[in-house]
Amino acid sequence: MSRRPNISDLKKNFYKRSLFWIALIIFGLLCDEYIKEGYLFDIQDVTTYGTHEFLVVMFLLLGVVVVTYNKVKNRKLL
């Protein structure tokens, strides 16, 4: 019988998983922006809180933080 999953199972490959989810969210935001507005990215909307562009930039920064933290800890990312 297999054992029941616990918290340590969620921590396995956390950095790979987090980068996957960040990329998926960014892709979803860009698709939603294209469907709703008809364009992918407007640089002027980056400074407006709550817009798709603002969220894309925030998730990109989060991805950079994850990659940087991973490199500082000397872990192999991919």
C-alpha positions as a Markdown table, in Angstrom:
| # | Residue | x | y | z |
|---|---|---|---|---|
| 1 | Met | 0.0 | 0.0 | 0.0 |
| 2 | Ser | 1.1 | 3.5 | -0.7 |
| 3 | Arg | 1.5 | 5.9 | 2.1 |
| 4 | Arg | -0.5 | 9.0 | 2.6 |
| 5 | Pro | 1.1 | 12.2 | 1.2 |
| 6 | Asn | 2.3 | 14.8 | 3.6 |
| 7 | Ile | 3.9 | 18.3 | 3.6 |
| 8 | Ser | 7.3 | 17.0 | 2.8 |
| 9 | Asp | 6.0 | 15.7 | -0.5 |
| 10 | Leu | 4.8 | 19.1 | -1.4 |
| 11 | Lys | 8.3 | 20.5 | -0.8 |
| 12 | Lys | 9.9 | 18.2 | -3.4 |
| 13 | Asn | 10.9 | 20.1 | -6.5 |
| 14 | Phe | 9.3 | 23.3 | -5.1 |
| 15 | Tyr | 11.3 | 25.6 | -7.3 |
| 16 | Lys | 10.6 | 23.8 | -10.5 |
| 17 | Arg | 6.9 | 23.7 | -9.6 |
| 18 | Ser | 6.8 | 27.4 | -8.7 |
| 19 | Leu | 8.4 | 28.4 | -11.9 |
| 20 | Phe | 5.9 | 26.3 | -13.8 |
| 21 | Trp | 3.0 | 27.9 | -12.1 |
| 22 | Ile | 4.4 | 31.4 | -12.5 |
| 23 | Ala | 4.9 | 30.8 | -16.2 |
| 24 | Leu | 1.4 | 29.3 | -16.5 |
| 25 | Ile | -0.2 | 32.3 | -14.7 |
| 26 | Ile | 1.7 | 34.8 | -16.9 |
| 27 | Phe | 0.6 | 32.9 | -20.1 |
| 28 | Gly | -3.0 | 32.9 | -18.8 |
| 29 | Leu | -2.9 | 36.7 | -18.0 |
| 30 | Leu | -1.5 | 37.5 | -21.5 |
| 31 | Cys | -4.1 | 35.3 | -23.2 |
| 32 | Asp | -6.9 | 37.0 | -21.1 |
| 33 | Glu | -5.5 | 40.4 | -22.0 |
| 34 | Tyr | -5.4 | 39.6 | -25.7 |
| 35 | Ile | -9.0 | 38.3 | -25.6 |
| 36 | Lys | -10.4 | 41.2 | -23.6 |
| 37 | Glu | -8.4 | 44.1 | -25.0 |
| 38 | Gly | -7.1 | 42.9 | -28.3 |
| 39 | Tyr | -3.4 | 43.4 | -27.6 |
| 40 | Leu | -0.8 | 41.5 | -25.5 |
| 41 | Phe | 1.0 | 44.2 | -23.5 |
| 42 | Asp | 0.8 | 48.0 | -23.1 |
| 43 | Ile | 3.8 | 49.4 | -21.4 |
| 44 | Gln | 1.9 | 52.4 | -20.1 |
| 45 | Asp | -0.4 | 50.1 | -18.0 |
| 46 | Val | 2.5 | 48.7 | -16.0 |
| 47 | Thr | 2.3 | 51.4 | -13.4 |
| 48 | Thr | -1.5 | 51.1 | -13.0 |
| 49 | Tyr | -2.3 | 48.8 | -10.0 |
| 50 | Gly | -4.5 | 45.8 | -10.8 |
| 51 | Thr | -4.1 | 45.7 | -14.6 |
| 52 | His | -2.9 | 42.6 | -16.5 |
| 53 | Glu | 0.4 | 44.3 | -17.3 |
| 54 | Phe | 1.0 | 45.1 | -13.6 |
| 55 | Leu | 0.4 | 41.5 | -12.6 |
| 56 | Val | 2.6 | 40.1 | -15.4 |
| 57 | Val | 5.5 | 42.3 | -14.2 |
| 58 | Met | 4.9 | 41.3 | -10.6 |
| 59 | Phe | 4.9 | 37.6 | -11.5 |
| 60 | Leu | 8.0 | 38.1 | -13.7 |
| 61 | Leu | 9.8 | 39.7 | -10.7 |
| 62 | Leu | 8.6 | 36.8 | -8.5 |
| 63 | Gly | 10.2 | 34.4 | -11.0 |
| 64 | Val | 13.4 | 36.3 | -10.9 |
| 65 | Val | 13.4 | 36.1 | -7.1 |
| 66 | Val | 12.9 | 32.3 | -7.2 |
| 67 | Val | 15.7 | 31.8 | -9.7 |
| 68 | Thr | 18.1 | 34.1 | -7.8 |
| 69 | Tyr | 17.3 | 32.4 | -4.5 |
| 70 | Asn | 17.8 | 29.0 | -6.1 |
| 71 | Lys | 21.2 | 30.1 | -7.6 |
| 72 | Val | 22.3 | 31.5 | -4.2 |
| 73 | Lys | 21.5 | 28.2 | -2.5 |
| 74 | Asn | 23.5 | 26.4 | -5.3 |
| 75 | Arg | 20.7 | 24.2 | -6.4 |
| 76 | Lys | 20.3 | 22.9 | -9.8 |
| 77 | Leu | 17.1 | 24.5 | -11.2 |
| 78 | Leu | 16.2 | 22.6 | -14.3 |
